[in-house]
Amino acid sequence: MTICINLDVMMAKRKMRLKSLAQAVGITEANLSILKNGKAKAVRLSTLDKLCEVLECQPGDILEFEVNKNDNASSDTA
Protein backbone atom coordinates (compact mmCIF):
# COMPACT_ATOMS: atom_id res chain seq x y z
CA MET A 1 0.00 0.00 0.00
CA THR A 2 1.31 3.37 -0.97
CA ILE A 3 0.35 7.01 -0.75
CA CYS A 4 0.98 8.68 -4.13
CA ILE A 5 1.51 12.40 -4.42
CA ASN A 6 -0.14 13.96 -7.46
CA LEU A 7 1.21 17.45 -6.90
CA ASP A 8 2.60 17.63 -10.44
CA VAL A 9 -0.89 16.94 -11.83
CA MET A 10 -2.46 19.74 -9.78
CA MET A 11 0.35 22.13 -10.69
CA ALA A 12 -0.22 21.40 -14.39
CA LYS A 13 -3.98 21.89 -14.04
CA ARG A 14 -3.41 25.27 -12.36
CA LYS A 15 -0.52 26.15 -14.72
CA MET A 16 1.77 26.81 -11.76
CA ARG A 17 5.52 26.53 -11.79
CA LEU A 18 7.56 25.09 -8.95
CA LYS A 19 9.16 28.42 -8.10
CA SER A 20 5.91 30.38 -7.84
CA LEU A 21 4.17 27.63 -5.86
CA ALA A 22 7.09 27.34 -3.44
CA GLN A 23 6.99 31.10 -2.84
CA ALA A 24 3.21 31.12 -2.35
CA VAL A 25 3.33 28.16 0.06
CA GLY A 26 6.40 29.39 1.91
CA ILE A 27 8.71 26.40 1.45
CA THR A 28 11.94 25.99 -0.47
CA GLU A 29 11.92 24.89 -4.09
CA ALA A 30 14.09 21.93 -3.08
CA ASN A 31 11.56 20.70 -0.50
CA LEU A 32 8.66 21.23 -2.89
CA SER A 33 10.54 19.31 -5.57
CA ILE A 34 11.04 16.37 -3.17
CA LEU A 35 7.32 16.38 -2.46
CA LYS A 36 6.39 16.75 -6.14
CA ASN A 37 8.61 13.85 -7.18
CA GLY A 38 7.14 11.54 -4.55
CA LYS A 39 10.40 11.25 -2.60
CA ALA A 40 9.01 12.78 0.63
CA LYS A 41 8.50 10.50 3.62
CA ALA A 42 6.11 12.94 5.32
CA VAL A 43 4.25 16.17 4.74
CA ARG A 44 3.19 18.64 7.40
CA LEU A 45 -0.52 19.27 7.60
CA SER A 46 0.19 23.00 7.58
CA THR A 47 2.06 22.55 4.27
CA LEU A 48 -0.77 20.46 2.83
CA ASP A 49 -3.25 23.08 4.00
CA LYS A 50 -1.33 25.87 2.27
CA LEU A 51 -0.89 23.79 -0.92
CA CYS A 52 -4.65 23.22 -1.05
CA GLU A 53 -5.32 26.90 -0.43
CA VAL A 54 -2.96 28.08 -3.18
CA LEU A 55 -3.96 25.38 -5.69
CA GLU A 56 -7.66 25.71 -4.77
CA CYS A 57 -8.09 21.97 -4.31
CA GLN A 58 -8.82 19.30 -1.73
CA PRO A 59 -6.17 17.11 -0.03
CA GLY A 60 -7.52 14.13 -2.00
CA ASP A 61 -6.59 15.93 -5.21
CA ILE A 62 -2.95 15.84 -4.11
CA LEU A 63 -2.76 12.59 -2.12
CA GLU A 64 -3.97 9.23 -3.41
CA PHE A 65 -3.95 5.84 -1.69
CA GLU A 66 -2.93 2.90 -3.89
CA VAL A 67 -2.96 -0.79 -3.08
CA ASN A 68 0.04 -2.58 -4.54
CA LYS A 69 -0.76 -5.81 -6.40
CA ASN A 70 1.89 -7.65 -4.36
CA ASP A 71 0.32 -6.47 -1.07
CA ASN A 72 -3.12 -7.58 -2.19
CA ALA A 73 -1.93 -11.08 -3.10
CA SER A 74 -0.18 -11.60 0.23
CA SER A 75 -3.21 -10.43 2.25
CA ASP A 76 -5.45 -12.95 0.46
CA THR A 77 -3.37 -15.85 1.74
CA ALA A 78 -3.12 -14.61 5.35
C-alpha positions, 0 to 999 in steps of 0.5 A: 500500500502506498500514498501517491503524491499527485502534486505535479498533476495539480500544478499542471492543471493550475498552470503553476511553476515550482518556483511560484508555488514554493513562494506562495506556500512558503517552502523551499523549491528543493523541499517542494521538488522532493514532495512533487517527485514523490520522494518525501517521507512525510508532509506537514498538515500545515504545508498540505493546508497551504498547498490546497489553499494556493492550488484551490483543491482538496487534499484528496486531489494531491494525495492518493492511496494505492494498493500494490498488487503484491500487497493484495496477493499476500493479504489474500493468503493470510 
